[in-house]
Amino acid sequence: MTINCKGKLIDLSTSHVMGILNVTPDSFYDGGQFNTEKNILNQVEKMLEEGATFIDVGAYSSRPNAEHISEEEEQNRILPILSLILKEYPETLISIDTFRSNVAKQCIENGAALINDISAGNLDKNMFKTIAELKVPYVMMHMKGTPQTMKDLTDYDNLTHDILFYFSEKIAEARSLGIIDLIVDPGFGFAKTLEQNYELLGKLELFNMLELPILVGLSRKSMIYKTLENDAQLALNGTTVLNTVALQKGASILRVHDVKEAMECIKLVKKL
């Protein structure tokens, strides 16, 4: 399985790491931490040196009950960061974490390589059309509702079956528009209870039937620290354990805050 990022073919039959760079003031783990050019560039350099293939830049916090911000504010946050990173590290493959088609378009036109959409087009009816026109890889995540409402939308007839059906419909729609490079993300923590997150991880191998790369975002999430009765700051070891499980079940991309440890997971699991 390969995806084309700015003319470079990335082979996802071998697992890769996507490093998280939140430029929001209210992200659940690192909110407000990367608020200067120096801090941003230092973090990007660190993640690239540790082995990240992609840097995922987000300017809209998608944690439960996150504050809603305007499209203009999201653009004003993210475009200068995109320019800053590419000026210093021009070969960086930057993923843009957005559900807004206009933000996606602006970022791709300014050098980003792929789009990571938590809503799989549900929050912007123009997203699929925009991705088709831009001809860039597209990560489709499963979520119900919005970040502000998702915690109350956790009813499913059959969790895994429902999410697989959701993706089958989304994939068919995307293919009909000519979108080639698709990646699926089951959406751990999005419109799912703690127990449902573990059920989903336990059946992650079933998503291989979609015959698409699988992105897994488990890094320091509440499903880890609530189970361990600690907090996000102390959830790195738990993240490593669950990332290992995800890799054994077929994950192609690990989206993480801690790149070095995720790369070690990939190296050790590959040795098996």
C-alpha positions in Angstrom: 0.0 0.0 0.0 1.4 3.4 -1.0 0.3 7.0 -0.9 1.5 9.8 -3.0 2.6 12.8 -1.0 3.8 15.7 -3.1 5.2 13.3 -5.7 6.9 11.0 -3.1 5.5 7.5 -2.8 5.2 6.4 0.9 5.0 2.7 1.4 2.6 2.0 4.2 3.1 -1.8 4.1 5.7 -0.8 6.7 4.4 1.1 9.6 5.1 4.8 10.0 4.8 7.5 12.7 2.8 10.7 12.5 4.0 13.2 15.1 1.4 15.5 16.6 1.9 19.3 16.7 -1.0 21.0 18.3 -1.0 24.8 18.0 -4.1 25.2 20.0 -4.2 26.7 23.5 -6.5 24.0 24.8 -5.4 20.6 23.6 -5.9 17.9 26.2 -2.1 17.1 26.6 0.1 19.8 25.1 -2.3 22.8 24.7 -0.4 26.1 24.6 3.0 24.4 24.8 4.0 25.3 21.2 3.2 28.9 21.1 6.5 30.4 19.9 8.4 30.0 16.7 11.4 28.5 18.6 9.3 26.0 20.5 7.5 24.9 17.3 10.7 24.5 15.3 12.4 22.7 18.2 9.6 20.2 18.4 9.4 19.6 14.7 13.1 19.0 14.5 12.9 16.6 17.4 10.1 14.6 15.9 11.8 14.5 12.5 15.1 13.4 14.0 13.4 10.7 16.0 11.9 9.2 12.8 8.5 10.8 12.1 7.4 10.5 8.5 4.6 13.0 8.9 4.0 16.0 11.1 0.3 16.5 11.9 -0.5 20.1 12.5 -3.8 21.0 14.2 -5.2 24.4 15.0 -8.7 23.3 16.2 -8.9 21.3 19.4 -11.0 18.2 19.0 -11.0 17.1 22.6 -14.4 16.6 24.2 -16.2 19.9 24.9 -13.4 21.9 23.1 -14.1 25.5 22.3 -15.5 26.1 18.8 -13.4 28.6 16.8 -14.2 30.3 13.5 -12.7 29.2 10.2 -10.9 32.5 10.0 -9.2 31.9 13.4 -8.2 28.4 12.4 -6.6 29.7 9.2 -4.9 32.5 11.1 -3.4 30.0 13.5 -2.3 27.3 11.1 -1.0 29.0 7.9 1.9 30.9 9.6 2.9 27.7 11.3 2.8 25.8 8.0 5.0 28.5 6.4 7.4 28.5 9.3 8.0 24.8 9.3 8.4 24.5 5.5 10.8 27.4 5.4 13.1 25.7 7.9 12.4 22.1 6.9 11.1 22.2 3.3 11.0 18.4 2.8 8.6 17.9 5.7 5.4 16.0 4.9 2.8 18.0 6.8 -0.6 16.6 7.5 -3.3 19.2 8.3 -5.8 18.2 11.0 -9.0 20.0 9.9 -12.6 19.3 8.9 -13.0 22.4 6.9 -12.5 22.3 3.2 -11.3 25.9 2.8 -8.7 25.4 5.5 -7.6 22.2 3.7 -7.4 23.9 0.3 -5.4 26.9 1.7 -2.9 24.6 3.5 -2.4 22.3 0.5 -1.8 25.3 -1.8 0.8 26.5 0.8 2.7 23.3 0.8 1.0 20.7 3.1 1.0 17.1 1.9 -2.2 15.5 3.2 -5.4 16.1 5.1 -6.5 14.5 8.3 -10.3 15.0 8.8 -11.9 13.9 12.1 -15.4 14.0 10.5 -14.7 12.2 7.2 -16.5 15.0 5.4 -19.6 15.1 7.7 -18.9 18.6 9.0 -18.2 20.1 5.6 -20.1 19.0 2.6 -17.4 20.3 0.2 -14.6 18.4 1.8 -14.7 15.3 -0.5 -15.0 17.4 -3.6 -12.1 19.6 -2.5 -9.8 16.6 -1.7 -10.7 15.1 -5.2 -9.6 18.4 -6.8 -6.5 18.7 -4.8 -5.5 15.1 -5.4 -3.9 14.6 -2.0 -4.0 11.7 0.5 -7.0 11.9 2.9 -7.4 10.4 6.3 -11.0 9.7 7.2 -11.8 9.3 10.8 -15.0 7.8 12.4 -16.8 10.2 14.7 -20.5 11.0 15.4 -21.6 14.5 16.0 -19.0 17.2 16.8 -16.3 17.5 19.4 -18.8 19.4 21.4 -21.5 16.7 21.3 -19.7 13.4 20.6 -19.5 12.2 24.2 -23.3 11.8 24.3 -23.5 9.9 21.0 -22.1 6.5 22.0 -25.1 4.2 21.1 -24.4 1.5 18.5 -26.2 -1.5 17.3 -22.9 -3.3 16.8 -19.9 -1.1 17.4 -17.3 -2.6 15.0 -19.9 -3.6 12.3 -21.4 -0.1 12.4 -18.0 1.6 12.0 -17.0 -0.8 9.2 -20.3 0.0 7.4 -19.6 3.7 7.9 -16.3 3.4 6.2 -17.6 1.3 3.4 -20.0 4.0 2.5 -17.4 6.8 2.9 -14.9 4.9 0.7 -17.5 4.3 -2.0 -18.3 8.0 -2.0 -14.7 9.0 -2.1 -13.8 6.6 -4.9 -16.8 7.8 -7.0 -15.3 11.3 -6.9 -11.8 10.0 -7.9 -10.1 10.2 -4.5 -7.2 7.7 -4.8 -5.2 7.8 -1.6 -7.4 7.0 1.4 -6.5 6.1 5.0 -9.0 5.1 7.7 -8.9 6.0 11.4 -11.3 4.2 13.7 -11.5 7.3 15.9 -10.5 6.1 19.4 -12.0 8.5 21.9 -14.5 10.0 19.5 -18.1 9.2 20.3 -17.0 6.0 22.1 -17.0 5.1 25.8 -13.9 3.7 27.5 -15.2 0.2 27.1 -16.0 0.7 23.4 -12.5 2.0 22.7 -11.1 -1.3 24.1 -13.6 -3.4 22.2 -12.6 -1.6 19.0 -8.9 -2.0 19.6 -9.5 -5.7 20.3 -11.1 -6.1 16.9 -8.9 -3.7 15.0 -7.7 -6.5 12.6 -11.2 -6.6 11.1 -10.5 -3.2 9.5 -7.9 -4.8 7.3 -10.8 -6.1 5.2 -11.2 -2.5 3.9 -7.8 -3.0 2.2 -6.7 0.5 3.1 -4.0 1.8 5.5 -5.1 2.2 9.1 -4.2 5.1 11.2 -4.4 4.7 15.0 -4.4 7.6 17.4 -4.2 6.3 21.0 -1.5 8.7 22.3 -2.0 9.6 25.9 -5.8 9.4 25.6 -8.2 9.1 28.5 -8.9 5.4 27.7 -5.4 4.9 28.9 -5.0 7.2 31.9 -8.5 6.6 33.2 -7.8 2.8 33.2 -4.5 3.3 34.9 -5.9 5.9 37.3 -3.3 8.5 36.5 -3.3 11.4 33.9 -2.2 12.2 30.4 1.3 13.3 31.6 1.8 9.7 33.0 0.3 7.8 30.1 3.3 7.2 27.9 3.9 3.7 29.0 0.3 2.8 28.5 0.4 4.4 25.1 3.4 2.2 24.2 1.5 -0.9 25.2 -1.6 -0.1 23.2 0.5 1.1 20.2 2.2 -2.3 20.2 -1.2 -4.1 20.2 -2.4 -1.8 17.3 0.7 -2.7 15.3 0.2 -6.4 15.8 -3.3 -5.9 14.5 -2.3 -4.1 11.3 -1.9 -0.4 12.1 0.0 1.4 9.3 0.4 4.8 11.0 0.8 5.6 14.6 -0.3 9.2 15.4 1.6 10.1 18.6 3.0 12.8 20.8 6.1 10.8 21.5 7.8 9.8 18.3 10.9 8.0 19.7 8.9 5.5 21.7 6.5 4.8 18.8 9.4 4.2 16.5 10.8 1.7 19.0 7.5 -0.1 19.0 7.6 -0.4 15.2 11.2 -1.6 15.2 10.5 -4.3 17.9 7.2 -5.5 16.4 8.8 -5.7 13.0 11.4 -8.0 14.5 8.7 -10.5 15.4 
